[in-house]
Amino acid sequence: MIGWEVQTLHRKNGSEQTMADKESFERTIPFRVDIAGIIDIMGTSLYSRIDTPVRELIQNAADAIMRRRRSDLKFQGRIDVRQDIKAGLLSV
C-alpha cells in the first residue's frame, strides 16, 4: 500500500474564499492506495484480451490525429505499427 496526502479546499466559517486566500482553508486528508490491486485490475479486467492494449494505443493515436485536425485542417497525421520479431516488440 502507498499513502498520499491530498489537499482539499473548503469554506472557512461559511464565508466565500478565493484561491489567493488558499492558505486559510486547506486541510489534509490521508488515504492509502493498493497499487498491486490496481495493477491486477488493469491486467485482468481492462486488458483481458491480448490485443486490447494494441487496439487502445491505435485508437489513442487516431483520436490525437482527429483532435489536431480540428485546429489544423492541413494536418494529415499517420499511425505507424512496426513489429520487431527478434526483440519481441510491437511499436505503435
C-alpha positions, 0 to 999 in steps of 0.5 A: 500500500502507498499513502498520499496526502491530498489537499482539499479546499473548503469554506472557512466559517461559511464565508466565500474564499478565493484561491489567493486566500488558499492558505486559510482553508486547506486541510489534509486528508490521508488515504492509502492506495493498493497499487498491486490491486490496481495493477491486477485490475488493469491486467485482468479486467481492462486488458483481458484480451491480448490485443486490447492494449494494441487496439487502445494505443491505435485508437489513442493515436487516431483520436490525437490525429482527429483532435489536431485536425480540428485546429489544423485542417492541413494536418494529415497525421499517420499511425505507424505499427512496426513489429520487431520479431527478434526483440519481441516488440510491437511499436505503435 
